[in-house]
Amino acid sequence: MESNGFLIQLDEIPGGEAVFEWKAGKDFFESFENEEVIDAQLNIKTILRKAGGYVTVDCKVVGELTLTCDRCAEDLVMPIDVAIALNVKFGLEEEVDDDVRETIFIPAGESALD
């Protein structure tokens, strides 16, 4: 499914499952003024499940980051293999008791997940 950068317009996604795939490189980290990442080759696959007002997001990030080693100051290539599980809720932030998934809140009237 298409998206604008890493921005997903939740109101444009019908119910069910949608899959997004992105690549992130050094330019992604530079956009956040991150100077620690020398290079990056990351593949991101996101599966979004939407049922009514309930949204879950499962991301898998795989690739490599090149950083400067704190000990020897040489380039250090770090393999990345991370899974991220989120719940998305609309409205005011509230306390959530979920040890498995992080919950993020989107203010009422907004529909973009970045």
C-alpha positions in Angstrom: 0.0 0.0 0.0 1.2 3.5 -0.7 2.0 6.1 1.9 3.6 9.5 2.0 7.1 8.9 3.5 6.5 7.2 6.8 3.1 8.9 7.2 0.0 6.7 7.1 -3.4 8.3 6.8 -5.5 6.0 8.9 -8.8 7.4 7.7 -7.9 6.4 4.1 -7.4 2.7 5.1 -10.4 0.4 4.9 -10.9 -2.1 7.7 -8.8 -5.2 7.6 -5.1 -5.5 7.1 -2.7 -3.2 5.1 1.0 -3.8 4.5 3.6 -1.0 4.1 7.2 -1.4 3.2 9.9 1.3 3.4 13.7 1.6 3.2 15.5 4.0 5.6 19.0 5.2 4.9 21.4 7.8 6.3 19.1 10.6 5.0 16.4 9.4 7.4 18.6 9.9 10.4 20.0 13.2 9.0 16.4 14.5 8.9 16.4 14.2 12.7 19.8 15.9 12.9 21.3 12.7 14.1 25.0 12.8 13.6 25.9 9.5 15.2 24.7 7.4 12.3 27.3 7.3 9.6 25.3 5.0 7.3 22.2 3.0 7.4 20.4 0.3 5.3 17.2 -0.6 7.0 14.2 -2.4 5.6 10.9 -1.7 7.4 7.8 -3.9 7.0 4.7 -2.7 8.7 1.4 -4.6 9.0 -1.5 -2.4 10.1 -4.8 -4.0 11.3 -7.8 -1.8 11.5 -11.2 -2.8 12.9 -13.5 0.1 13.6 -11.7 2.5 15.9 -9.2 -0.2 16.9 -5.8 -0.2 15.2 -2.7 -2.4 15.8 0.6 -1.9 14.1 3.4 -4.5 13.9 6.7 -3.4 12.4 9.8 -5.4 11.6 13.0 -3.5 11.1 16.0 -5.4 9.6 19.3 -4.1 8.3 22.5 -2.4 9.4 23.6 0.8 11.0 27.1 2.1 10.8 28.2 4.1 13.9 31.5 5.2 15.4 32.8 2.8 18.1 33.1 4.5 21.5 36.2 2.6 22.3 38.4 2.6 19.2 36.7 5.4 17.1 36.5 3.0 14.1 33.4 2.4 12.1 31.2 -0.2 13.7 28.5 -2.0 11.7 25.6 -2.9 13.9 23.1 -5.5 12.7 19.5 -4.5 13.4 16.6 -6.9 13.8 13.8 -5.3 15.8 10.1 -6.0 16.2 7.8 -3.2 17.3 4.2 -3.8 18.4 1.8 -0.8 18.9 -1.8 -0.2 19.7 -3.2 3.1 18.4 -6.0 4.8 20.2 -7.8 8.0 19.3 -8.6 10.7 21.9 -7.0 11.9 25.1 -4.0 10.0 26.5 -4.9 7.7 29.3 -3.1 5.1 31.4 -3.0 1.7 29.7 -2.2 -1.6 31.3 -0.6 -3.6 28.5 2.8 -5.3 29.0 3.1 -6.5 25.4 2.3 -3.5 23.2 3.1 0.1 23.5 0.0 2.3 23.1 0.2 5.6 21.3 -2.6 8.2 21.2 -3.7 10.3 18.3 -5.8 13.4 19.2 -9.5 13.2 18.2 -10.0 14.7 14.8 -6.5 13.7 13.5 -5.9 10.6 11.5 -2.2 10.6 10.5 0.2 8.0 12.0 3.9 9.0 11.6 
